[in-house]
Amino acid sequence: MGEEIQAIRWHDDAVVLLDQTRLPGEEVTLACTDVDSLVDAVHRLVVRGAPALGAVGGYGVAVAMLQGQRDGWSTDRLDAEVDRVRDARPTAVNLAWGVDRVRPLMSQGVDAVVAEAHRIVAEDTAANRQLSRHGADWILARCARRPLRVVTHCNTGALATTGWGTAFGIIRELAQRGEVELVYVDETRPLLQGARLTAWECAQHGIPYVVQADGAAASTILRGFADFAVIGADRIARNGDTANKIGSVGVALACAAAGIPFVVAAPSSTVDLATPSGDDIEIELRSGDEVTRWSGMPTTPAGARGFNPAFDVTPAAYISAVVTERGVVEPGPGVTIEAIAGGA
């Protein structure tokens, strides 16, 4: 197994990010010392993944405070800049959660905010290990075939978290137990987080994998080549509906048709009890250029417009299990998600 990947850290009064737009070709870090650069990094997906964004929210408040001290901001200006960090990606609840967790400590100074952000990181990494054990136990109890073949969508490993991973963490846990035969890594259009990032993490940890086009996932599942699918989540509504990278719901529908488990894994902070259902989740719409161009080169006819929702919502009816560090819930009539939510 390779060394643990560190996607985000605090160093010399800066948020230091492993630039995921440059992977797998280059391993480059970016140090953000002001709000503009941090928000830009979030928008450009230099850092992404719900748990990682929770840490960005915490450290981002410290960045804003330090910049405010340097530039002489008023209290109102500082509050507005903190809000810019909080709202940089609307679908991912963890970013706002991280900001909201440290915000009450601003009156105690930067050191108090940074210390709380460090706690977010430590708690998330520990939570990921625990949810991975819960998820692996649940899957092994329901999938008879050994070793297991799994489909996963987008990236949910250490790159998307503060360490270890969520859905990919479950795969890592299963692999450590000798229970993984093959991972089918969806490429995850249009920015290829699966092909670029999840495949890279599989290689780092010696986990056997193949990369497949997103359009192949349903066929892979229906042809009996997979035993289960596991994905992450950027927001989990009170009724168990989940928002994840665009293309996730298609995997869920295929699993339902094939009769194999479809598992969602995320830290309890991703459970948003204030959002009643998936209908209430704001879906981020990104630039159409991400669909119509690649590496600056057009891939469509001149004048073509791209429709580019970053996420979709999978209804709870198509989810076999939702896993957090607090346990596993199998969505269904009368089932409540509160038991695995933060603060439960």
N, C-alpha and C positions, 0 to 999 in steps of 0.2 A: 504494500500500500504506500502511496506517496505521502508527502508532508501535507499537513492541513493547510488549506487555502484560506487566505485572509483577504476578504474583499473590501473591508472598511476598518480603519483604525484612527485614533487621535494621536497626533504627533506634532510638537512644536506649534501649538495653537492653530492647527489646521486639521480638517478632515481629509485623510489620505485614502484615496480610492484606487483599487485596481481597475483600470479602464477596460471595461468589458466590450467596448466597441472595437478594441484593437486585438482581442483574442479571436482565434487561437494563434494568430501570426506573431504577435508581440505581447510581451508581458510588461506593461507600462503603468506607472502610478501617476495619479493626478492629485496635487495638494490644493484644496479649496480653502482660502482664507477670507473670502467675502461671500455675501449672499448671492450676488449675481453668478459667480462661478459655480456655486453649489447648486442653485436652482437650474442653471444650464446643464450641469452634469446629470441631474435627475431627469430633465427633459430629454437629453440625448441618450439616456440609458447607459451612461458610464457606470452608474450603479442602478440596480433594479432588483425586484424581488421584495415581497411584502416585509419579511423580517428585517432584511438589510435596510429598508427604508425607515423602519422604526428607529434604528440606530441613527440614521441620517437625521431624522427629526430631532432626536435628543441633542446630538452634537451640533446640528444646524442652529439651534437656539444660542449655543455658546459662540458660534461663529458670528452671528448677528450682534451679540452683546459686545464682542471684542471689536468688531467693525464700528459699532456705535460709539465706543470709547475713543477710537482713533479719529473718527470723523465728526464727533460732537453732535450726535443725533439727539433729538428731543425724545421724550417718552413715547409720544404718538408715532414718531417715525420708527422707533425701534419695534413697537407693537405691529406696525404695518409690515415691516421686513420679516418679522417672525411669522406673520400670516402668509407671506409669500412662500416661505419654506413649507409651511403646513399645507398649503393648497397646490403644491407643485404637481401632484398627480392625484386627481380626485377619486379614482376608483379604489386605489390601495389605501385601506383604512389605517394601516400601521404607521404611515408617515404622519398623519394627524395625531394618532395615538402617542407617538414618540414626543412630538412637540407638546401636546397637552400634559404629558406626564412630567416633563421638566419645567414647564412654564411657571408653576407656582413657586419654584425655587429661584427665580430670577432675582428676587429682592435680596437673596443671600449671596449673590455674586457668581461669577463665572465658575469658580472652583466647585461650588455646590452643584451647578448644572452639569458640569463635566463628570463629576462623581456619579450623578444619577444616570447619565448616559452610559457610563461604564457598567453600571448595574444592569441596564437594559441589555447590553451586550452579553454579560455573563449569564443572565437569566435566560436569554434567548438560546444561547449555545446549549445550556443544560436542558432546556425545554425540548430542543430538537432531538437530543439523544433519548430523552424519555419518550417522546411521541414516536420515535423510530422503533423503540422496543414494543410499545403498544401496537403499532401498526403491523410489525412483523409477526407478532404473536397472533393477531387477528387473522392475517392472511394465511399463515401456516395451518391454522385451525379449519380453514375453509377450502383450501386448494390441495387436492390429494396428490397431484402429479409432482414429482421431484426429478431434477431441480426445476425451478420455476422460470417461465418466460414472461416478460413484463413489457407493456407499452407505457411510455411516459411522454408527456407533452410539455414543452417549454423547458425552463431550467429552474430547478428547485434544490440545488446542492449548496455547497458552501458559498458559491458566488452570489446566491440569492439571499443569503442569511448572514448571520454573524459567525457561523461555524457549523460544520457537519452537514446540515441540510434538513429539509422537511420530507417531501415525497421522495426525493433522491436519497435522503437520509434513511428512509425505510429500505430502499434498494441496497444501500451500503450495509445496513444491519443484516439483511438477508444474505448478502454476499459474504459477510464475515462468518455467518453460520454455515456457509457452503451450500446455500440453497438457490443460487441464481445461475441459470444456464445461459440466458441471453437477454439483453435489454434492447427493445426496439425504440430507438430515439427518434421521435418525430422532429423533422427539421425545424418546424415552427416558423412559418412564413408570417410577415415578410422580412423580418430581421434575423431569422435563423438562430434564435437563442438555443434551440436544441442541437442543431448541426455544429454551431460554433462553440457552445458553452457546455452543454450536457455531455456531448461526445468527448470534449476535452477533459471533463471531470472523470468520466468513465476511464479514459486512458490513464489519467493521473493515479487512479486507484486500482488499476488492473482488473476492471470489471468488463467482461465480454459484451460487446454491443455491435449493432448495425444502425446506420442512419437511414431513415426512410422518409420519402415525401409525405407531407401531411395527408395528401389524397390517398395514400396507401394504407393508412391506419385502420380504417373500417374493414378493408379487405383482409388485412393481417388478422384482425380479431375474428371475423366471421369464418375464415378458413381454418380456425382452430390452432393458429400458431402462437397464441398468447393465452396465459392462464389468468391474468388479471391486468388491470391498468391502475396506475396511481399518478395523481397530479397534485399540485399545490392549490392555493387560493389567495386572492388578493382581498377578498371580503366574503364573509359568510353571514348571511342574513339570519334573522331570528327563526325563520321557518325551515332553515337548513339549505336553502338555495345558495349556490356559490358562484362567485365571479372569478374567472381565471383567464389566462391568455386565450385569445381568439382561436377557435378550433377545438377547444376542450369539450364543448357540448356534443360535437360529432363523435368523439371517442366514447362519451357516456352512452349515447344512443346505440352505438355498435355493441358495446358491452351488454346493454340491456337485451338486445336482439340475440346475442350469443349466449346469454345466461352466465356470464362470468363477472366477478366482482369489479366494481369501479369505485376506487377509494380516493378520498380527498384528505390531504394532510396539511396542517397549518398550525402555528402556535395559537394559544387561546386568545391572544390579543387581536387575532384576525376575525374572531367572532364578534359581530357588531349587533348587539341586541337592540340598538336604536333603529336599525333598518329592518322593517317588518318582513320584506320578501325581496326576491331578485328584481321585481318590478321597480323597486325603489332605489336600485343601485345605479349611480351615474356611470355611464360607459364612456371612457375617454376616447375621443376621436382624434387620431393622429394625422399627420400630413399625408395626403394622397401620393406624394412623391415617393414614399416608402414602398408603395405598390407598383408604381409605374416606372421606377428607375432602380438601378442597382449599381452601387459604386460610382454614382454620377452619370451613368450611361442609361439612356432610355431603353425600356424593354417593351414599350407599347407604341401604337401609332401616335403621331404628333397630335396634340390636343386632347388626348385621352385623359379622363379624370379618374383618380383612384378613390375608392371608398375604403376607409382604413380604421374600423373600430379595433381598439387594442385588446378588448376583452369581450367575452360572452358570458352568459349566465346559464348554468346547468341547474335545472329544477331538482329539488330534493328527491322527487320520485325516481330519478335515474341514478341516484347516489346510493351505493351499498353501505358505505361507512364514512363518517367524518372523524378524523383522528386529530387530537391535540395532545399536549403533554398531560392533560387531565384525564384522558381516557378515550373511549371510542363510543360513538353514538351511531346507531343504524336508523336513518331517517324513515319515518312512516307515520301513519295516523296516531295522534296522541303522544308522539315522541317529542320531547323538548330538547332543544340544543343548549339550554342554559347550563347543564351539568358540566359541559366541557368548555365553557366560556371563561374568560378572565374574570376574576373576582367572584366566581361561583363558590 
